Amino acid sequence: MMRNYFIILKSSLHPLESKRMTIFYIQHETIHKHLQRHSKEWQLHPFLTVEKEDVIIQKTTPDSFYKTRLQEQFQIRGIKQVYIAGIQTEVCVDTTCRSAKSRGFSTSLIEDAHSTWDTPTLKASQVIEHHNQTLQWFANTITTDQFVESIR
C-alpha cells in the first residue's frame, strides 16, 4: 500500500514541480519517540525531491498550522487554496484538513494521495475510505487525476 501511495503522491507533485509552484512539505517530529529530529525515520522520504522554492515546515503536533509558520507562509504568498496529501490519514491529514478549513482556506483532500497503516481493528484501506467520507465536511475530496487537471 505505501509503495502505491508514493507513486500516486509523486504523480500529483510532478505537475506542481513543472509549473514551478511551491510545494509545502510538512515534517513531523516527536521528542523522545520514533520521529526525533535528524533520525532516519524523521527524514523526508528519498522519493521526494525538495526544490529550492519549496518550503519545509517543522511541526510537533498533528495540526500543520499549530505553532508553525505555515499560515504565515501561505499569507505571504497569497495562498487561499490548499491541497492536502500525505501520511498519516487519521492523525495529521485529518487534523490539518479541519484546521485549514477553520482558518478560512479553500481545502481539497486528494483522496488517493494520503495513507496510513493497518491498525488492530481496521485495515489501512478502511481508515482511508472512512476519512475520505468524513472529511467531506471540511474539504473537497478529489482524486489525483482531478487535482492534476485543476492545475493545468
OpenMM code with the backbone's topology and positions (N, CA, C; nanometers):
from openmm import Vec3, app, unit

residues = "MET MET ARG ASN TYR PHE ILE ILE LEU LYS SER SER LEU HIS PRO LEU GLU SER LYS ARG MET THR ILE PHE TYR ILE GLN HIS GLU THR ILE HIS LYS HIS LEU GLN ARG HIS SER LYS GLU TRP GLN LEU HIS PRO PHE LEU THR VAL GLU LYS GLU ASP VAL ILE ILE GLN LYS THR THR PRO ASP SER PHE TYR LYS THR ARG LEU GLN GLU GLN PHE GLN ILE ARG GLY ILE LYS GLN VAL TYR ILE ALA GLY ILE GLN THR GLU VAL CYS VAL ASP THR THR CYS ARG SER ALA LYS SER ARG GLY PHE SER THR SER LEU ILE GLU ASP ALA HIS SER THR TRP ASP THR PRO THR LEU LYS ALA SER GLN VAL ILE GLU HIS HIS ASN GLN THR LEU GLN TRP PHE ALA ASN THR ILE THR THR ASP GLN PHE VAL GLU SER ILE ARG".split()
positions = [
    Vec3(0.0823, -0.1207, 0.0000),
    Vec3(0.0000, 0.0000, 0.0000),
    Vec3(0.0862, 0.1265, 0.0000),
    Vec3(0.1895, 0.1310, 0.0833),
    Vec3(0.2733, 0.2505, 0.0891),
    Vec3(0.3461, 0.2738, -0.0433),
    Vec3(0.3912, 0.1695, -0.1083),
    Vec3(0.4599, 0.1855, -0.2371),
    Vec3(0.3672, 0.2527, -0.3371),
    Vec3(0.2438, 0.2071, -0.3470),
    Vec3(0.1470, 0.2701, -0.4367),
    Vec3(0.1193, 0.4137, -0.3960),
    Vec3(0.1144, 0.4397, -0.2664),
    Vec3(0.0904, 0.5747, -0.2168),
    Vec3(0.1979, 0.6700, -0.2671),
    Vec3(0.3250, 0.6284, -0.2594),
    Vec3(0.4332, 0.7163, -0.3034),
    Vec3(0.4287, 0.7404, -0.4535),
    Vec3(0.3882, 0.6419, -0.5296),
    Vec3(0.3750, 0.6611, -0.6739),
    Vec3(0.2656, 0.7628, -0.7027),
    Vec3(0.1525, 0.7500, -0.6357),
    Vec3(0.0422, 0.8456, -0.6545),
    Vec3(0.0836, 0.9832, -0.6075),
    Vec3(0.1483, 0.9928, -0.4916),
    Vec3(0.1903, 1.1230, -0.4398),
    Vec3(0.2870, 1.1891, -0.5368),
    Vec3(0.3830, 1.1154, -0.5854),
    Vec3(0.4805, 1.1715, -0.6792),
    Vec3(0.4113, 1.2184, -0.8066),
    Vec3(0.3137, 1.1426, -0.8554),
    Vec3(0.2441, 1.1846, -0.9773),
    Vec3(0.1626, 1.3113, -0.9521),
    Vec3(0.1150, 1.3305, -0.8300),
    Vec3(0.0395, 1.4526, -0.8017),
    Vec3(0.1319, 1.5717, -0.7805),
    Vec3(0.2571, 1.5489, -0.7428),
    Vec3(0.3518, 1.6582, -0.7243),
    Vec3(0.4169, 1.7015, -0.8552),
    Vec3(0.4310, 1.6107, -0.9487),
    Vec3(0.5021, 1.6401, -1.0730),
    Vec3(0.4477, 1.7642, -1.1460),
    Vec3(0.3165, 1.7795, -1.1633),
    Vec3(0.2671, 1.8994, -1.2319),
    Vec3(0.3018, 2.0280, -1.1576),
    Vec3(0.3065, 2.0232, -1.0253),
    Vec3(0.3441, 2.1411, -0.9486),
    Vec3(0.4896, 2.1770, -0.9740),
    Vec3(0.5749, 2.0746, -0.9741),
    Vec3(0.7168, 2.0976, -0.9989),
    Vec3(0.7384, 2.1557, -1.1385),
    Vec3(0.6672, 2.1045, -1.2381),
    Vec3(0.6860, 2.1521, -1.3746),
    Vec3(0.6334, 2.2941, -1.3927),
    Vec3(0.5388, 2.3364, -1.3115),
    Vec3(0.4861, 2.4732, -1.3192),
    Vec3(0.5583, 2.5675, -1.2231),
    Vec3(0.6566, 2.5169, -1.1526),
    Vec3(0.7329, 2.5942, -1.0547),
    Vec3(0.6442, 2.6473, -0.9415),
    Vec3(0.5463, 2.5681, -0.9029),
    Vec3(0.4605, 2.6047, -0.7908),
    Vec3(0.5265, 2.5567, -0.6629),
    Vec3(0.5118, 2.6333, -0.5573),
    Vec3(0.5718, 2.5966, -0.4299),
    Vec3(0.4994, 2.4775, -0.3697),
    Vec3(0.5768, 2.3801, -0.3260),
    Vec3(0.5235, 2.2657, -0.2533),
    Vec3(0.5653, 2.2824, -0.1081),
    Vec3(0.4696, 2.2675, -0.0188),
    Vec3(0.4984, 2.2738, 0.1241),
    Vec3(0.5078, 2.1317, 0.1770),
    Vec3(0.6242, 2.0975, 0.2279),
    Vec3(0.6458, 1.9668, 0.2905),
    Vec3(0.6355, 1.9872, 0.4405),
    Vec3(0.5486, 1.9117, 0.5029),
    Vec3(0.5296, 1.9225, 0.6471),
    Vec3(0.6021, 1.8043, 0.7107),
    Vec3(0.6933, 1.8348, 0.8010),
    Vec3(0.7771, 1.7310, 0.8616),
    Vec3(0.7479, 1.7251, 1.0108),
    Vec3(0.6979, 1.6100, 1.0531),
    Vec3(0.6599, 1.5904, 1.1931),
    Vec3(0.7788, 1.5406, 1.2739),
    Vec3(0.7901, 1.5925, 1.3933),
    Vec3(0.8924, 1.5408, 1.4845),
    Vec3(0.8332, 1.5223, 1.6232),
    Vec3(0.8844, 1.4250, 1.6920),
    Vec3(0.8452, 1.3999, 1.8304),
    Vec3(0.9717, 1.3948, 1.9157),
    Vec3(0.9583, 1.4343, 2.0376),
    Vec3(1.0720, 1.4308, 2.1297),
    Vec3(1.0690, 1.2981, 2.2048),
    Vec3(1.1821, 1.2315, 2.2075),
    Vec3(1.1979, 1.1043, 2.2787),
    Vec3(1.1104, 0.9928, 2.2224),
    Vec3(1.0761, 1.0011, 2.0924),
    Vec3(0.9983, 0.8958, 2.0275),
    Vec3(1.0604, 0.8654, 1.8932),
    Vec3(0.9893, 0.7912, 1.8094),
    Vec3(1.0443, 0.7420, 1.6834),
    Vec3(1.0690, 0.8483, 1.5768),
    Vec3(1.0176, 0.9674, 1.5881),
    Vec3(1.0400, 1.0727, 1.4884),
    Vec3(1.1250, 1.1864, 1.5442),
    Vec3(1.2316, 1.1528, 1.6119),
    Vec3(1.3203, 1.2543, 1.6665),
    Vec3(1.3927, 1.3260, 1.5522),
    Vec3(1.4103, 1.4563, 1.5677),
    Vec3(1.4783, 1.5365, 1.4667),
    Vec3(1.6130, 1.4731, 1.4308),
    Vec3(1.6386, 1.4652, 1.3012),
    Vec3(1.7622, 1.4122, 1.2421),
    Vec3(1.7739, 1.2598, 1.2472),
    Vec3(1.6742, 1.1906, 1.3028),
    Vec3(1.6787, 1.0441, 1.2996),
    Vec3(1.6432, 0.9976, 1.1581),
    Vec3(1.6720, 0.8730, 1.1282),
    Vec3(1.6411, 0.8176, 0.9965),
    Vec3(1.4908, 0.8261, 0.9680),
    Vec3(1.4090, 0.7935, 1.0664),
    Vec3(1.2634, 0.7941, 1.0491),
    Vec3(1.2091, 0.9349, 1.0260),
    Vec3(1.2777, 1.0356, 1.0757),
    Vec3(1.2340, 1.1746, 1.0663),
    Vec3(1.2578, 1.2332, 0.9268),
    Vec3(1.3533, 1.1816, 0.8548),
    Vec3(1.3906, 1.2352, 0.7237),
    Vec3(1.2739, 1.2275, 0.6260),
    Vec3(1.2676, 1.3235, 0.5355),
    Vec3(1.1699, 1.3142, 0.4277),
    Vec3(1.2043, 1.1922, 0.3430),
    Vec3(1.1043, 1.1291, 0.2890),
    Vec3(1.1259, 1.0093, 0.2094),
    Vec3(1.2141, 1.0435, 0.0884),
    Vec3(1.3128, 0.9575, 0.0577),
    Vec3(1.4023, 0.9857, -0.0547),
    Vec3(1.3314, 0.9931, -0.1902),
    Vec3(1.2105, 0.9440, -0.1968),
    Vec3(1.1294, 0.9510, -0.3180),
    Vec3(1.0926, 1.0953, -0.3525),
    Vec3(1.0907, 1.1821, -0.2510),
    Vec3(1.0530, 1.3218, -0.2692),
    Vec3(1.1753, 1.4048, -0.3070),
    Vec3(1.1546, 1.5015, -0.3939),
    Vec3(1.2615, 1.5923, -0.4344),
    Vec3(1.2216, 1.7328, -0.3918),
    Vec3(1.2935, 1.7873, -0.2966),
    Vec3(1.2645, 1.9222, -0.2488),
    Vec3(1.3447, 2.0207, -0.3331),
    Vec3(1.2741, 2.1109, -0.4002),
    Vec3(1.3382, 2.2131, -0.4829),
    Vec3(1.3622, 2.3373, -0.3986),
    Vec3(1.4471, 2.4273, -0.4472),
    Vec3(1.4839, 2.5451, -0.3674),
    Vec3(1.3653, 2.6367, -0.3377),
    Vec3(1.2635, 2.6378, -0.4239),
    Vec3(1.1465, 2.7233, -0.3986),
    Vec3(1.0435, 2.6575, -0.3062),
    Vec3(1.0641, 2.5306, -0.2744),
    Vec3(0.9739, 2.4600, -0.1842),
    Vec3(1.0023, 2.4984, -0.0392),
    Vec3(0.9066, 2.4715, 0.0463),
    Vec3(0.9179, 2.5096, 0.1873),
    Vec3(0.8975, 2.3860, 0.2736),
    Vec3(0.9857, 2.3680, 0.3704),
    Vec3(0.9696, 2.2608, 0.4689),
    Vec3(0.9259, 2.3254, 0.5996),
    Vec3(0.8153, 2.2777, 0.6518),
    Vec3(0.7603, 2.3270, 0.7777),
    Vec3(0.7766, 2.2163, 0.8816),
    Vec3(0.8365, 2.2501, 0.9942),
    Vec3(0.8517, 2.1546, 1.1043),
    Vec3(0.7312, 2.1676, 1.1972),
    Vec3(0.6819, 2.0534, 1.2437),
    Vec3(0.5705, 2.0556, 1.3385),
    Vec3(0.5888, 1.9485, 1.4444),
    Vec3(0.5210, 1.9679, 1.5567),
    Vec3(0.5313, 1.8721, 1.6677),
    Vec3(0.3954, 1.8188, 1.7110),
    Vec3(0.2897, 1.8599, 1.6403),
    Vec3(0.1547, 1.8113, 1.6701),
    Vec3(0.0908, 1.7687, 1.5378),
    Vec3(-0.0216, 1.6982, 1.5414),
    Vec3(-0.0872, 1.6587, 1.4165),
    Vec3(-0.1345, 1.7760, 1.3302),
    Vec3(-0.1533, 1.8926, 1.3882),
    Vec3(-0.2019, 2.0102, 1.3168),
    Vec3(-0.0840, 2.0837, 1.2529),
    Vec3(-0.0806, 2.0871, 1.1216),
    Vec3(0.0302, 2.1517, 1.0500),
    Vec3(0.0346, 2.3030, 1.0705),
    Vec3(-0.0732, 2.3614, 1.1214),
    Vec3(-0.0774, 2.5053, 1.1448),
    Vec3(-0.0378, 2.5436, 1.2881),
    Vec3(-0.0588, 2.4547, 1.3820),
    Vec3(-0.0402, 2.4863, 1.5233),
    Vec3(0.1071, 2.5085, 1.5569),
    Vec3(0.1371, 2.6283, 1.6040),
    Vec3(0.2734, 2.6670, 1.6437),
    Vec3(0.3764, 2.6424, 1.5338),
    Vec3(0.3338, 2.6694, 1.4078),
    Vec3(0.4248, 2.6618, 1.2937),
    Vec3(0.4128, 2.7926, 1.2153),
    Vec3(0.4919, 2.8063, 1.1117),
    Vec3(0.4862, 2.9253, 1.0262),
    Vec3(0.4066, 2.8999, 0.8979),
    Vec3(0.3279, 2.7914, 0.8940),
    Vec3(0.2554, 2.7556, 0.7727),
    Vec3(0.1560, 2.8631, 0.7299),
    Vec3(0.0705, 2.9064, 0.8199),
    Vec3(-0.0289, 3.0073, 0.7834),
    Vec3(0.0398, 3.1363, 0.7395),
    Vec3(0.1437, 3.1759, 0.8072),
    Vec3(0.2197, 3.2959, 0.7706),
    Vec3(0.2768, 3.2819, 0.6289),
    Vec3(0.3326, 3.1648, 0.5989),
    Vec3(0.3885, 3.1412, 0.4657),
    Vec3(0.2798, 3.1440, 0.3586),
    Vec3(0.1627, 3.0907, 0.3885),
    Vec3(0.0515, 3.0967, 0.2940),
    Vec3(0.0101, 3.2423, 0.2709),
    Vec3(0.0010, 3.3201, 0.3784),
    Vec3(-0.0409, 3.4595, 0.3666),
    Vec3(0.0603, 3.5409, 0.2857),
    Vec3(0.1879, 3.5193, 0.3097),
    Vec3(0.2922, 3.5900, 0.2352),
    Vec3(0.2784, 3.5639, 0.0856),
    Vec3(0.2441, 3.4417, 0.0501),
    Vec3(0.2341, 3.4016, -0.0905),
    Vec3(0.0933, 3.4202, -0.1483),
    Vec3(-0.0008, 3.4656, -0.0676),
    Vec3(-0.1373, 3.4860, -0.1143),
    Vec3(-0.2115, 3.3565, -0.1426),
    Vec3(-0.1727, 3.2496, -0.0754),
    Vec3(-0.2356, 3.1190, -0.0983),
    Vec3(-0.3693, 3.1127, -0.0258),
    Vec3(-0.4727, 3.0796, -0.1008),
    Vec3(-0.6069, 3.0661, -0.0442),
    Vec3(-0.6617, 2.9241, -0.0624),
    Vec3(-0.6052, 2.8502, -0.1580),
    Vec3(-0.6466, 2.7131, -0.1881),
    Vec3(-0.5366, 2.6183, -0.1416),
    Vec3(-0.5754, 2.5182, -0.0612),
    Vec3(-0.4799, 2.4217, -0.0066),
    Vec3(-0.5195, 2.2822, -0.0535),
    Vec3(-0.4222, 2.2101, -0.1070),
    Vec3(-0.4406, 2.0699, -0.1451),
    Vec3(-0.3610, 1.9857, -0.0474),
    Vec3(-0.4269, 1.8873, 0.0139),
    Vec3(-0.3622, 1.8084, 0.1189),
    Vec3(-0.3440, 1.6639, 0.0734),
    Vec3(-0.2214, 1.6146, 0.0947),
    Vec3(-0.1851, 1.4751, 0.0708),
    Vec3(-0.0831, 1.4399, 0.1771),
    Vec3(-0.0641, 1.3129, 0.2047),
    Vec3(0.0409, 1.2759, 0.2990),
    Vec3(0.0048, 1.1608, 0.3887),
    Vec3(0.0796, 1.1531, 0.4953),
    Vec3(0.0646, 1.0492, 0.5960),
    Vec3(0.0496, 1.1213, 0.7298),
    Vec3(-0.0244, 1.0898, 0.8116),
    Vec3(-0.0996, 0.9719, 0.8426),
    Vec3(-0.2456, 1.0115, 0.8414),
    Vec3(-0.3236, 0.9408, 0.7637),
    Vec3(-0.4621, 0.9763, 0.7359),
    Vec3(-0.5405, 1.0175, 0.8589),
    Vec3(-0.5454, 0.9316, 0.9587),
    Vec3(-0.6340, 0.9541, 1.0738),
    Vec3(-0.5757, 1.0492, 1.1774),
    Vec3(-0.4552, 1.0953, 1.1559),
    Vec3(-0.3917, 1.1852, 1.2532),
    Vec3(-0.3639, 1.3199, 1.1854),
    Vec3(-0.2518, 1.3306, 1.1177),
    Vec3(-0.2083, 1.4589, 1.0615),
    Vec3(-0.2951, 1.5068, 0.9453),
    Vec3(-0.3315, 1.4175, 0.8559),
    Vec3(-0.4134, 1.4576, 0.7414),
    Vec3(-0.5504, 1.5056, 0.7899),
    Vec3(-0.6136, 1.4286, 0.8752),
    Vec3(-0.7443, 1.4650, 0.9306),
    Vec3(-0.7367, 1.6006, 1.0016),
    Vec3(-0.6437, 1.6136, 1.0929),
    Vec3(-0.6332, 1.7364, 1.1731),
    Vec3(-0.6040, 1.8578, 1.0857),
    Vec3(-0.5148, 1.8429, 0.9903),
    Vec3(-0.4781, 1.9562, 0.9054),
    Vec3(-0.5918, 1.9958, 0.8129),
    Vec3(-0.6690, 1.9009, 0.7628),
    Vec3(-0.7886, 1.9353, 0.6826),
    Vec3(-0.8847, 2.0219, 0.7635),
    Vec3(-0.9115, 1.9775, 0.8837),
    Vec3(-1.0048, 2.0512, 0.9693),
    Vec3(-0.9504, 2.1896, 1.0044),
    Vec3(-0.8233, 2.1957, 1.0350),
    Vec3(-0.7615, 2.3227, 1.0729),
    Vec3(-0.7576, 2.4205, 0.9551),
    Vec3(-0.7237, 2.3722, 0.8373),
    Vec3(-0.7201, 2.4593, 0.7192),
    Vec3(-0.8578, 2.5200, 0.6933),
    Vec3(-0.9602, 2.4362, 0.7016),
    Vec3(-1.0971, 2.4837, 0.6801),
    Vec3(-1.1348, 2.5889, 0.7847),
    Vec3(-1.1027, 2.5625, 0.9118),
    Vec3(-1.1403, 2.6570, 1.0179),
    Vec3(-1.0641, 2.7889, 1.0072),
    Vec3(-0.9529, 2.7890, 0.9360),
    Vec3(-0.8747, 2.9115, 0.9156),
    Vec3(-0.9142, 2.9846, 0.7875),
    Vec3(-1.0168, 2.9326, 0.7194),
    Vec3(-1.0711, 3.0021, 0.6039),
    Vec3(-1.0110, 2.9638, 0.4693),
    Vec3(-0.9276, 2.8627, 0.4647),
    Vec3(-0.8704, 2.8199, 0.3377),
    Vec3(-0.9692, 2.7315, 0.2624),
    Vec3(-0.9735, 2.7468, 0.1320),
    Vec3(-1.0460, 2.6530, 0.0473),
    Vec3(-0.9597, 2.5275, 0.0460),
    Vec3(-1.0139, 2.4169, 0.0952),
    Vec3(-0.9332, 2.2982, 0.1224),
    Vec3(-0.9784, 2.1813, 0.0366),
    Vec3(-0.8812, 2.1155, -0.0247),
    Vec3(-0.9086, 1.9935, -0.1016),
    Vec3(-0.8200, 1.8824, -0.0479),
    Vec3(-0.8808, 1.7678, -0.0251),
    Vec3(-0.8083, 1.6477, 0.0148),
    Vec3(-0.7948, 1.5598, -0.1085),
    Vec3(-0.6725, 1.5272, -0.1443),
    Vec3(-0.6507, 1.4373, -0.2573),
    Vec3(-0.6707, 1.2963, -0.2042),
    Vec3(-0.7872, 1.2406, -0.2335),
    Vec3(-0.8350, 1.1199, -0.1655),
    Vec3(-0.7523, 0.9948, -0.1914),
    Vec3(-0.6774, 0.9913, -0.2992),
    Vec3(-0.5930, 0.8748, -0.3252),
    Vec3(-0.4448, 0.9068, -0.3065),
    Vec3(-0.4158, 1.0163, -0.2368),
    Vec3(-0.2761, 1.0557, -0.2127),
    Vec3(-0.2494, 1.0805, -0.0641),
    Vec3(-0.3212, 1.0083, 0.0200),
    Vec3(-0.2889, 1.0061, 0.1632),
    Vec3(-0.2979, 0.8616, 0.2083),
    Vec3(-0.2273, 0.8302, 0.3154),
    Vec3(-0.2215, 0.6896, 0.3543),
    Vec3(-0.1965, 0.6731, 0.5038),
    Vec3(-0.2037, 0.5491, 0.5458),
    Vec3(-0.1809, 0.5125, 0.6850),
    Vec3(-0.1424, 0.3654, 0.6897),
    Vec3(-0.1410, 0.3113, 0.8077),
    Vec3(-0.1078, 0.1708, 0.8281),
    Vec3(-0.2292, 0.0989, 0.8868),
    Vec3(-0.2287, -0.0327, 0.8751),
    Vec3(-0.3319, -0.1133, 0.9399),
    Vec3(-0.3256, -0.0911, 1.0904),
    Vec3(-0.4420, -0.0949, 1.1532),
    Vec3(-0.4498, -0.0890, 1.2999),
    Vec3(-0.4973, -0.2259, 1.3481),
    Vec3(-0.5003, -0.2474, 1.4790),
    Vec3(-0.5518, -0.3754, 1.5283),
    Vec3(-0.6983, -0.4000, 1.4906),
    Vec3(-0.7743, -0.2939, 1.4624),
    Vec3(-0.9171, -0.3109, 1.4337),
    Vec3(-0.9574, -0.2831, 1.2894),
    Vec3(-0.8774, -0.2051, 1.2155),
    Vec3(-0.9141, -0.1683, 1.0783),
    Vec3(-0.7953, -0.1804, 0.9850),
    Vec3(-0.8234, -0.2179, 0.8625),
    Vec3(-0.7225, -0.2158, 0.7572),
    Vec3(-0.6994, -0.0703, 0.7157),
    Vec3(-0.5814, -0.0419, 0.6667),
    Vec3(-0.5500, 0.0939, 0.6213),
    Vec3(-0.6533, 0.1438, 0.5200),
    Vec3(-0.6920, 0.0583, 0.4284),
    Vec3(-0.7893, 0.0982, 0.3264),
    Vec3(-0.9230, 0.1408, 0.3881),
    Vec3(-0.9620, 0.0775, 0.4982),
    Vec3(-1.0865, 0.1146, 0.5663),
    Vec3(-1.0723, 0.2514, 0.6338),
    Vec3(-0.9590, 0.2755, 0.6953),
    Vec3(-0.9332, 0.4051, 0.7596),
    Vec3(-0.9385, 0.5152, 0.6538),
    Vec3(-0.8722, 0.4923, 0.5419),
    Vec3(-0.8676, 0.5915, 0.4340),
    Vec3(-1.0073, 0.6171, 0.3782),
    Vec3(-1.0808, 0.5120, 0.3506),
    Vec3(-1.2169, 0.5267, 0.2970),
    Vec3(-1.3060, 0.6047, 0.3946),
    Vec3(-1.2971, 0.5690, 0.5229),
    Vec3(-1.3757, 0.6392, 0.6246),
    Vec3(-1.3421, 0.7885, 0.6265),
    Vec3(-1.2142, 0.8211, 0.6239),
    Vec3(-1.1746, 0.9619, 0.6296),
    Vec3(-1.2085, 1.0364, 0.5019),
    Vec3(-1.2031, 0.9712, 0.3885),
    Vec3(-1.2449, 1.0377, 0.2648),
    Vec3(-1.3916, 1.0775, 0.2725),
    Vec3(-1.4724, 0.9964, 0.3391),
    Vec3(-1.6138, 1.0308, 0.3576),
    Vec3(-1.6320, 1.1385, 0.4647),
    Vec3(-1.5703, 1.1179, 0.5796),
    Vec3(-1.5860, 1.2100, 0.6932),
    Vec3(-1.5332, 1.3499, 0.6624),
    Vec3(-1.4184, 1.3570, 0.5986),
    Vec3(-1.3546, 1.4870, 0.5757),
    Vec3(-1.4225, 1.5691, 0.4677),
    Vec3(-1.5255, 1.5152, 0.4032),
    Vec3(-1.6028, 1.5949, 0.3077),
    Vec3(-1.6725, 1.7124, 0.3755),
    Vec3(-1.6861, 1.7063, 0.5076),
    Vec3(-1.7402, 1.8191, 0.5835),
    Vec3(-1.6426, 1.9365, 0.5853),
    Vec3(-1.5149, 1.9081, 0.5650),
    Vec3(-1.4099, 2.0089, 0.5810),
    Vec3(-1.3287, 2.0347, 0.4546),
    Vec3(-1.3367, 1.9446, 0.3593),
    Vec3(-1.2551, 1.9562, 0.2388),
    Vec3(-1.3289, 1.8981, 0.1192),
    Vec3(-1.3005, 1.9550, 0.0055),
    Vec3(-1.3467, 1.8982, -0.1198),
    Vec3(-1.2577, 1.7776, -0.1474),
    Vec3(-1.3137, 1.6587, -0.1584),
    Vec3(-1.2322, 1.5408, -0.1859),
    Vec3(-1.2235, 1.5219, -0.3368),
    Vec3(-1.0982, 1.5101, -0.3849),
    Vec3(-1.0726, 1.4953, -0.5272),
    Vec3(-0.9689, 1.3848, -0.5475),
    Vec3(-0.9655, 1.3293, -0.6662),
    Vec3(-0.8652, 1.2290, -0.6989),
    Vec3(-0.7383, 1.2986, -0.7480),
    Vec3(-0.6321, 1.2224, -0.7579),
    Vec3(-0.5078, 1.2772, -0.8139),
    Vec3(-0.5313, 1.3278, -0.9552),
    Vec3(-0.6048, 1.2525, -1.0355),
    Vec3(-0.6331, 1.2963, -1.1729),
    Vec3(-0.7085, 1.4293, -1.1740),
    Vec3(-0.8059, 1.4449, -1.0851),
    Vec3(-0.8803, 1.5713, -1.0780),
    Vec3(-0.7894, 1.6851, -1.0322),
    Vec3(-0.7014, 1.6569, -0.9395),
    Vec3(-0.6061, 1.7578, -0.8930),
    Vec3(-0.5168, 1.8030, -1.0075),
    Vec3(-0.4593, 1.7095, -1.0792),
    Vec3(-0.3693, 1.7422, -1.1907),
    Vec3(-0.4447, 1.8253, -1.2946),
    Vec3(-0.5663, 1.7860, -1.3257),
    Vec3(-0.6468, 1.8603, -1.4234),
    Vec3(-0.6757, 2.0030, -1.3750),
    Vec3(-0.6987, 2.0196, -1.2451),
    Vec3(-0.7346, 2.1518, -1.1911),
    Vec3(-0.6200, 2.2522, -1.1965),
    Vec3(-0.4970, 2.2049, -1.2039),
    Vec3(-0.3849, 2.2993, -1.2053),
    Vec3(-0.3239, 2.3189, -1.3446),
    Vec3(-0.3826, 2.2565, -1.4437),
    Vec3(-0.3322, 2.2735, -1.5816),
    Vec3(-0.3710, 2.4066, -1.6382),
] * unit.nanometer
topology = app.Topology()
chain = topology.addChain("A")
for resn in residues:
    res = topology.addResidue(resn, chain)
    for name in ("N", "CA", "C"):
        topology.addAtom(name, app.Element.getBySymbol(name[0]), res)
